[in-house]
Amino acid sequence: MKSFNPPVRTLMGPGPSDVHPRILSAMARPTIGHLDPAFVSMMDETKEGLQYAFQTKNQLTMPVSAPGSAGMETCFANLVEPGDKVIVCINGVFGGRMKENITRFGGEAIVVNDDWGTTISLDKVEEALKENPDAKIVAFVQAETSTGAWSDAKRITKLAHDHDCIVIVDAVTSLAGSKLMVDEWEIDAIYSGTQKCLSAMPGISPISIGERAIKKIQSRTTPIPSWFLDLNLVMGYWGEGSKRTYHHTAPVNTLYGFHEALVMLMEEGIENSRKRHRENHYILRDGLESMGINFLVNEDDRLPQLNSVMIPEGYDDAEIRTKLLNEFNLEIGAGLGEFAGKVWRIGLMGYSSRKSNIELCLSALRSVLK
Amino acid sequence: MKSFNPPVRTLMGPGPSDVHPRILSAMARPTIGHLDPAFVSMMDETKEGLQYAFQTKNQLTMPVSAPGSAGMETCFANLVEPGDKVIVCINGVFGGRMKENITRFGGEAIVVNDDWGTTISLDKVEEALKENPDAKIVAFVQAETSTGAWSDAKRITKLAHDHDCIVIVDAVTSLAGSKLMVDEWEIDAIYSGTQKCLSAMPGISPISIGERAIKKIQSRTTPIPSWFLDLNLVMGYWGEGSKRTYHHTAPVNTLYGFHEALVMLMEEGIENSRKRHRENHYILRDGLESMGINFLVNEDDRLPQLNSVMIPEGYDDAEIRTKLLNEFNLEIGAGLGEFAGKVWRIGLMGYSSRKSNIELCLSALRSVLK
């Protein structure tokens, strides 16, 4: 067994996206103790940077020390009590995963189904809310990573609140790539990933929890079925500087990288980051359409950072992706579920969302699709 | 908010230990996709390296994608069913945390208490087993990080098996520092950390699960109360190469570092690693004793990698540790629980276990304790 030297890829799948060299080199800085005063200050800054990314003043805004799936689980394990009715919108893989979380924690899932590749229907959500006046939570995905479809987080949240429900929002792929205003839209609980539009390495999961959600956690009558993800304990660890209570050993070097990603986001400005994602999407779209490649999702519902396109007839999915990887060191994503073998997912996320990547992708596709 | 440049510390607390430059630089290698064939091969090698570290052939041997606390929770969430009687040995903080896990998952904890700083009493364990013939699991810590006391994992496991119990072992601080033979001792389920005697960065948690434990998981009648840590799902992800099922996005760069740590362990040899930890402990011990500093734990029960010593009379705990940090960039650990303010914990773990660190620690202590 020898040291592992990975091939140098261009990552244009559904994540991880290309990690910027600044972030890679931040990760390699010397490890310090997780209770070191210097580390504690860095945690405070990370919290501020993340509040900026989420556009929130929520005190309980921090990265969970585990990947996006654990951020999801943190929200559901803390907020869903056995017997709680939860309306869950499913228009792709990750809505389905929300449902699995709900039932694991003893909740009753009321499913609002929409076709994969389409946006969540507001009418259906409203109907479900009217039919279930005892529902407590509405859970949905803002940016479905499995299909590339966007949904209207602002209006779904408004509908939920109108019916006395709180919301749990999956923003794994949307954070820093799509418009996302946690405070303005009054989102109650949200989780995201680091390896998408923030271009940091995978491994931790930003969350933000607002007042209504904290109240629901505090009024639980059953214990939270996790020690590691219990927000009552995690809050003590990510709380104000001097009061910090040891909970677990933070992933120190991963947090260095994440801190750097937030510094870079602040340097660029979140509006500029979104604009870049949008503009680069148009360039990719025009290039793909000029090759006769069609998009899966209607123009209005498309995510700029995740482009799902139909695999042209007569080509084998795996064969083409393998060629792109072997000949061009270019990774694009396969379709999931009902779209396996039919769709490619081309990510333009974070540092991957740049013109040189688009040119590489288009010319590599032209080369292998001939 | 600016890029974070951590101070360069010497880490001689209870973990993280100094991370070797080879491991830091491995972490900074370019991120690749978590389904990239090159990454999948690296995962296979990591599994092999970890089997070597644990001295096991268990197929279910892998790092959980979250810190040690999550490795602990993986074992308890999967193995403890509501109503299960679990004998748990508490002789420090981490035995207590095991108990919290048991009750979270609906188990009934039968506590075997020993004084903090002492080893687990085999007689008490046997007594508890006799008094609770319906107990299903014995849970204990091999190396109590909170006190520096070692316990006899081989004999406790034998006792448990004699009474038809399986064992869950906390090896967070022992792996690669203390003798640990998972197959020879027939340990059923074990979890560890990366940031102790393996000197990798914190953030993932190696576990190994044997046949008896897998049977117990498979014969559950209630669902596992976690999606993220459900071993039925995680097994699919860390399974054999081609059959891999997507579960979550692996912490790619952290795994690069961990892989490098395992390569280094194999280069040194696990016996040599233990020998180095033992020999360096003697040098530190002699130096501390020559200064009149006494150990908390009886000689026979001491962990070579974690030295708990009594704070000499007349000195203020926090003041001295702050001086060591500010004047020498040296971190040593505070006491926990009943030992707070009374004990220091000096770690000689992994890359921190080297002569130059010992000399720095001894001379810095001489300088501040005058």
Chai-1 contact restraints between the chains, C-beta under 6 A:
chainA,res_idxA,chainB,res_idxB,connection_type,confidence,min_distance_angstrom,max_distance_angstrom,comment,restraint_id
A,M1,B,E45,contact,1.0,0.0,6.0,A-B,restraint_1
A,M1,B,G49,contact,1.0,0.0,6.0,A-B,restraint_2
A,M1,B,V263,contact,1.0,0.0,6.0,A-B,restraint_3
A,M1,B,M266,contact,1.0,0.0,6.0,A-B,restraint_4
A,S3,B,E260,contact,1.0,0.0,6.0,A-B,restraint_5
A,S3,B,V263,contact,1.0,0.0,6.0,A-B,restraint_6
A,F4,B,M42,contact,1.0,0.0,6.0,A-B,restraint_7
A,F4,B,H259,contact,1.0,0.0,6.0,A-B,restraint_8
A,P6,B,R29,contact,1.0,0.0,6.0,A-B,restraint_9
A,P6,B,P30,contact,1.0,0.0,6.0,A-B,restraint_10
A,P6,B,I32,contact,1.0,0.0,6.0,A-B,restraint_11
A,P6,B,A38,contact,1.0,0.0,6.0,A-B,restraint_12
A,P7,B,A38,contact,1.0,0.0,6.0,A-B,restraint_13
A,V8,B,P30,contact,1.0,0.0,6.0,A-B,restraint_14
A,R9,B,I32,contact,1.0,0.0,6.0,A-B,restraint_15
A,G13,B,G33,contact,1.0,0.0,6.0,A-B,restraint_16
A,P16,B,T31,contact,1.0,0.0,6.0,A-B,restraint_17
A,V19,B,T31,contact,1.0,0.0,6.0,A-B,restraint_18
A,L24,B,A28,contact,1.0,0.0,6.0,A-B,restraint_19
A,S25,B,A28,contact,1.0,0.0,6.0,A-B,restraint_20
A,M27,B,M27,contact,1.0,0.0,6.0,A-B,restraint_21
A,M27,B,A28,contact,1.0,0.0,6.0,A-B,restraint_22
A,M27,B,N253,contact,1.0,0.0,6.0,A-B,restraint_23
A,A28,B,L24,contact,1.0,0.0,6.0,A-B,restraint_24
A,A28,B,S25,contact,1.0,0.0,6.0,A-B,restraint_25
A,A28,B,M27,contact,1.0,0.0,6.0,A-B,restraint_26
A,A28,B,A28,contact,1.0,0.0,6.0,A-B,restraint_27
A,R29,B,P6,contact,1.0,0.0,6.0,A-B,restraint_28
A,P30,B,P6,contact,1.0,0.0,6.0,A-B,restraint_29
A,P30,B,V8,contact,1.0,0.0,6.0,A-B,restraint_30
A,T31,B,P16,contact,1.0,0.0,6.0,A-B,restraint_31
A,T31,B,V19,contact,1.0,0.0,6.0,A-B,restraint_32
A,T31,B,M201,contact,1.0,0.0,6.0,A-B,restraint_33
A,I32,B,P6,contact,1.0,0.0,6.0,A-B,restraint_34
A,I32,B,R9,contact,1.0,0.0,6.0,A-B,restraint_35
A,G33,B,G13,contact,1.0,0.0,6.0,A-B,restraint_36
A,G33,B,E331,contact,1.0,0.0,6.0,A-B,restraint_37
A,A38,B,P6,contact,1.0,0.0,6.0,A-B,restraint_38
A,A38,B,P7,contact,1.0,0.0,6.0,A-B,restraint_39
A,M42,B,F4,contact,1.0,0.0,6.0,A-B,restraint_40
A,E45,B,M1,contact,1.0,0.0,6.0,A-B,restraint_41
A,G49,B,M1,contact,1.0,0.0,6.0,A-B,restraint_42
A,S65,B,P67,contact,1.0,0.0,6.0,A-B,restraint_43
A,A66,B,A66,contact,1.0,0.0,6.0,A-B,restraint_44
A,P67,B,S65,contact,1.0,0.0,6.0,A-B,restraint_45
A,P67,B,H248,contact,1.0,0.0,6.0,A-B,restraint_46
A,P67,B,T249,contact,1.0,0.0,6.0,A-B,restraint_47
A,S69,B,F228,contact,1.0,0.0,6.0,A-B,restraint_48
A,S69,B,H248,contact,1.0,0.0,6.0,A-B,restraint_49
A,A70,B,F228,contact,1.0,0.0,6.0,A-B,restraint_50
A,E73,B,W227,contact,1.0,0.0,6.0,A-B,restraint_51
A,E73,B,F228,contact,1.0,0.0,6.0,A-B,restraint_52
A,E100,B,W227,contact,1.0,0.0,6.0,A-B,restraint_53
A,N101,B,W227,contact,1.0,0.0,6.0,A-B,restraint_54
A,R104,B,W227,contact,1.0,0.0,6.0,A-B,restraint_55
A,M201,B,T31,contact,1.0,0.0,6.0,A-B,restraint_56
A,M201,B,N253,contact,1.0,0.0,6.0,A-B,restraint_57
A,P202,B,T249,contact,1.0,0.0,6.0,A-B,restraint_58
A,P202,B,P251,contact,1.0,0.0,6.0,A-B,restraint_59
A,P202,B,V252,contact,1.0,0.0,6.0,A-B,restraint_60
A,G203,B,P251,contact,1.0,0.0,6.0,A-B,restraint_61
A,G203,B,T254,contact,1.0,0.0,6.0,A-B,restraint_62
A,P225,B,P225,contact,1.0,0.0,6.0,A-B,restraint_63
A,W227,B,E73,contact,1.0,0.0,6.0,A-B,restraint_64
A,W227,B,E100,contact,1.0,0.0,6.0,A-B,restraint_65
A,W227,B,N101,contact,1.0,0.0,6.0,A-B,restraint_66
A,W227,B,R104,contact,1.0,0.0,6.0,A-B,restraint_67
A,F228,B,S69,contact,1.0,0.0,6.0,A-B,restraint_68
A,F228,B,A70,contact,1.0,0.0,6.0,A-B,restraint_69
A,F228,B,E73,contact,1.0,0.0,6.0,A-B,restraint_70
A,H248,B,P67,contact,1.0,0.0,6.0,A-B,restraint_71
A,H248,B,S69,contact,1.0,0.0,6.0,A-B,restraint_72
A,T249,B,P67,contact,1.0,0.0,6.0,A-B,restraint_73
A,T249,B,P202,contact,1.0,0.0,6.0,A-B,restraint_74
A,P251,B,P202,contact,1.0,0.0,6.0,A-B,restraint_75
A,P251,B,G203,contact,1.0,0.0,6.0,A-B,restraint_76
A,V252,B,P202,contact,1.0,0.0,6.0,A-B,restraint_77
A,N253,B,M27,contact,1.0,0.0,6.0,A-B,restraint_78
A,N253,B,M201,contact,1.0,0.0,6.0,A-B,restraint_79
A,T254,B,G203,contact,1.0,0.0,6.0,A-B,restraint_80
A,H259,B,F4,contact,1.0,0.0,6.0,A-B,restraint_81
A,E260,B,S3,contact,1.0,0.0,6.0,A-B,restraint_82
A,V263,B,M1,contact,1.0,0.0,6.0,A-B,restraint_83
A,V263,B,S3,contact,1.0,0.0,6.0,A-B,restraint_84
A,M266,B,M1,contact,1.0,0.0,6.0,A-B,restraint_85
A,E331,B,G33,contact,1.0,0.0,6.0,A-B,restraint_86
